[in-house]
């Protein structure tokens, strides 16, 4: 149980284009999903927290207009990197949490490797 | 805020030996702790968790120890196998003030020698 998927696993795009990454909880309903970014040999950096049906809460320094997050259902959240630039190249990871009654452990997706040329 | 590591400490062990990975956590008000395993190019995988009202918790081949006095968390892996090679992260959740978000440790790279 507690499986989270991400799609795509890898994406290469040209500078200036937008890229959408999907995060799905496959066998549970996720009231909260999190989006992280990870640089090589570093721990995960939280970008934003999204609750189903409400606006995402962004961490300090993360541009909400640059990284659009939509959590339209209890099993799907999307992250759109708009007008991507080479410095946006990174490993993006989502996680999902059932909520207070289902526990607060975050279960992670396999990650999406983004390369912006 | 979340801690971001600048480098990864490395632990190298022989296959079959026991491994101990240590973590110093930052917030004395944290009440929930989790160990994650991250293999190269993959997302973190939940290993084991422990709440602050416990000192020890055992899973399959893994044991987590919590010492609240010195804010120290450890992960013990018995009979370490090559498949255990990965980066291990501890994470904590403070009991108030941050919406139950994870605060990450720096991570330790475990290398298992056959």
Interface residues (C-beta under 8 A of the other chain):
Chain A: X2 X4 X6 X34 X41 X42 X43 X44 X45 X46 X49 X57 X59 X60 X93 X95 X104 X105 X106 X107 X108 X109 X110 X111 X113
Chain B: X1 X2 X3 X4 X5 X6 X7 X8 X32 X34 X36 X41 X42 X43 X44 X45 X46 X49 X89 X93 X99 X100 X101 X102 X104 X105 X106 X107
